[in-house]
């Protein structure tokens, strides 16, 4: 894709592409939650929970493990509650929580050019607030809006959450909106929200095929490559954050 400028873009970053170890939190959390109820979940199946809310992740894993069995809402709720607790425990105590290489540089350069920045997350608001606090991002001036799955659940989909962030930040439509996700499902969400451009940040999710990732406008090796794709300058070598 050739670099192209957007007029004062509104950039929505998915938290999964902003934070080191986010994918591992999902792997560890959902495996531990299912183990409590007698299910064994390997890494490949756990990958299915990436990019969706806790309840959606539990449902998709259940369908993969037992495609011909019906699970009632009470069972889903019990496992989802355990999953949320495991995620919270991971994000509260993990020593490996840090910004993705190049992310802070990208945000700084985009903001210096008038871009507005938002955070979109599949985490519930309480857990997202914990992550933001640990990284020193809560109540800071880095972001113009923050959206969590609690909002998305009432709206329905991640596309609705992105659209909610647009409204919250004063973006009238998606013509100048850019979404940066990490999974093929994020591409679909960005398209459904009518974002002008949808990028994926490669965070090492080998379970997804290249053809699925290629549905994005571009796959970024590091977050600061985004400034180049938006015509805002050259990416900075990793390590400048």
C-alpha positions in Angstrom: 0.0 0.0 0.0 1.3 3.4 -0.8 1.4 6.0 1.9 -1.6 8.3 1.9 -2.5 11.3 3.9 -5.8 11.7 5.9 -7.0 15.1 7.0 -6.4 15.2 10.8 -7.0 11.5 11.3 -8.7 9.9 14.2 -6.6 6.8 15.1 -8.1 4.0 17.2 -5.5 1.5 18.5 -6.6 -1.9 19.8 -5.1 -2.5 23.3 -3.8 -5.9 22.1 -1.4 -4.1 19.8 -0.3 -1.6 22.4 0.8 -3.8 25.2 3.5 -6.4 25.4 2.2 -9.8 26.7 -1.4 -9.0 26.0 -1.8 -12.2 23.8 -0.1 -14.2 26.5 -2.6 -13.0 29.1 -5.4 -14.4 26.9 -3.6 -17.7 26.5 -2.9 -18.1 30.2 -6.3 -16.7 31.3 -8.6 -18.8 29.2 -6.6 -22.0 29.7 -6.7 -21.6 33.5 -10.4 -20.7 33.5 -11.4 -23.8 31.5 -9.1 -26.0 33.5 -11.2 -25.2 36.6 -14.2 -26.8 35.0 -12.4 -29.8 33.7 -11.6 -28.7 30.1 -8.1 -28.8 28.6 -7.5 -26.0 26.2 -4.3 -26.0 24.1 -2.6 -22.9 22.7 -4.1 -23.2 19.2 -7.7 -23.3 20.6 -7.0 -20.5 23.1 -6.0 -18.3 20.1 -9.7 -18.3 19.1 -10.4 -16.1 22.2 -8.1 -13.3 20.9 -9.8 -10.1 19.7 -13.2 -10.7 21.3 -14.8 -10.0 24.7 -14.5 -12.6 27.6 -17.9 -14.1 27.0 -17.5 -14.2 23.2 -14.1 -15.9 23.8 -15.6 -18.5 26.1 -18.4 -19.3 23.7 -16.1 -19.7 20.7 -13.7 -22.0 22.6 -16.6 -24.1 23.9 -17.9 -24.5 20.3 -14.4 -25.6 19.2 -14.1 -28.1 22.0 -17.6 -29.5 21.8 -19.2 -28.5 18.5 -22.3 -30.7 19.0 -23.0 -29.9 22.6 -25.3 -27.1 23.8 -24.0 -24.9 26.7 -26.5 -22.9 28.7 -25.9 -19.3 29.8 -25.2 -20.3 33.4 -22.2 -22.5 32.2 -20.9 -19.7 30.0 -21.3 -17.1 32.8 -19.3 -19.3 35.3 -16.4 -19.8 32.9 -16.5 -16.2 31.8 -16.3 -15.1 35.5 -13.2 -17.3 36.0 -11.6 -16.0 32.8 -12.1 -12.4 33.9 -10.5 -13.2 37.2 -7.5 -14.8 35.5 -7.0 -11.9 33.2 -7.2 -9.5 36.1 -4.6 -11.5 38.0 -2.3 -11.6 35.0 -2.5 -7.9 34.3 -2.1 -7.0 38.0 1.0 -9.1 38.7 2.8 -9.7 35.4 6.3 -8.2 35.4 6.3 -8.2 31.6 3.7 -5.5 31.1 5.1 -2.7 28.9 4.2 -0.6 25.8 4.8 -2.3 22.5 8.1 -1.2 20.8 7.4 1.9 18.7 4.0 2.6 20.1 4.7 5.7 22.2 6.8 7.1 19.3 3.9 6.6 16.9 1.4 8.3 19.3 3.7 11.2 19.9 4.3 11.8 16.1 0.6 11.5 15.2 -0.5 13.8 18.0 2.1 16.4 17.0 0.4 16.4 13.6 -3.1 17.0 15.0 -4.3 13.4 15.1 -6.7 12.3 17.8 -5.9 9.0 19.5 -8.3 6.5 21.1 -7.9 3.1 22.8 -10.3 0.2 22.0 -10.3 -3.0 24.2 -12.1 -6.3 24.5 -11.4 -6.1 28.3 -14.1 -5.1 30.7 -13.7 -1.5 32.0 -12.4 -2.5 35.4 -9.5 -4.6 33.9 -8.7 -2.0 31.2 -8.5 0.6 33.9 -6.0 -1.6 35.8 -3.8 -2.0 32.7 -3.9 1.7 32.0 -2.9 2.4 35.6 0.0 0.0 35.6 1.4 1.6 32.4 0.9 5.1 33.7 -1.7 5.9 31.0 -4.7 6.5 33.2 -5.9 10.1 33.2 -2.9 11.1 31.0 -3.1 13.3 27.8 -2.0 10.5 25.4 -5.5 9.5 24.5 -8.7 11.4 23.6 -11.0 8.5 24.3 -10.9 5.0 25.8 -13.5 2.3 25.0 -13.9 -1.1 26.8 -16.1 -4.2 26.1 -18.7 -3.1 28.7 -19.6 -0.4 26.2 -19.3 -2.8 23.3 -21.5 -5.3 24.9 -24.4 -2.9 25.1 -23.8 -1.7 21.6 -23.3 -5.3 20.2 -20.0 -5.6 18.4 -16.5 -4.3 18.2 -17.5 -2.3 15.2 -20.2 -0.6 17.3 -17.5 0.2 20.0 -15.3 1.8 17.3 -18.3 3.8 16.1 -19.0 4.8 19.7 -15.4 6.1 20.0 -15.8 8.1 16.8 -18.9 9.9 18.3 -17.1 10.4 21.6 -14.2 12.0 19.9 -16.2 14.1 17.5 -15.5 12.1 14.4 -18.6 12.5 12.2 -18.0 9.4 10.2 -15.2 7.0 9.3 -13.7 8.9 6.4 -10.7 10.1 8.4 -10.7 7.2 10.9 -7.9 4.6 11.1 -8.2 1.4 13.1 -5.1 -0.6 14.2 -5.9 -4.1 15.4 -4.1 -7.5 15.6 -6.5 -10.2 14.3 -8.4 -10.8 11.1 -11.6 -10.2 13.1 -10.3 -6.7 13.8 -10.1 -6.1 10.0 -13.8 -7.0 9.7 -14.7 -4.8 12.6 -12.8 -1.8 11.1 -14.5 -2.3 7.8 -18.0 -2.6 9.4 -17.3 0.7 11.2 -16.5 2.3 7.9 -12.9 3.2 8.8 -11.0 4.7 6.0 -8.0 2.5 6.7 -7.6 -0.7 8.7 -4.1 -1.9 9.7 -2.9 -4.9 11.6 0.1 -5.0 13.9 1.9 -8.3 13.8 2.2 -9.5 17.4 3.3 -13.0 16.4 -0.1 -14.6 16.2 1.0 -17.6 14.0 -2.4 -19.3 14.2 -3.7 -16.8 11.7 -2.9 -17.5 8.0 -1.1 -14.9 5.9 -4.1 -14.6 3.6 -6.3 -13.6 6.6 -3.9 -10.9 7.6 -3.5 -9.6 4.1 -7.1 -8.4 4.2 -5.8 -5.3 6.0 -4.5 -2.2 4.2 -1.1 -3.2 5.6 0.4 -5.4 8.2 2.8 -3.4 10.5 5.9 -5.0 12.0 6.1 -2.2 14.6 3.5 0.5 15.6 5.7 3.4 14.5 5.5 2.2 10.9 1.9 3.7 11.0 3.2 7.2 10.7 4.8 6.4 7.4 1.7 4.7 6.0 -0.3 7.8 7.0 2.2 10.1 5.3 3.4 11.6 8.6 7.0 10.8 8.3 9.5 7.9 8.4 9.3 5.2 11.2 11.9 5.5 13.9 14.2 2.5 14.7 12.9 0.4 17.5 14.3 1.4 20.9 13.5 5.1 20.6 10.5 4.8 23.0 
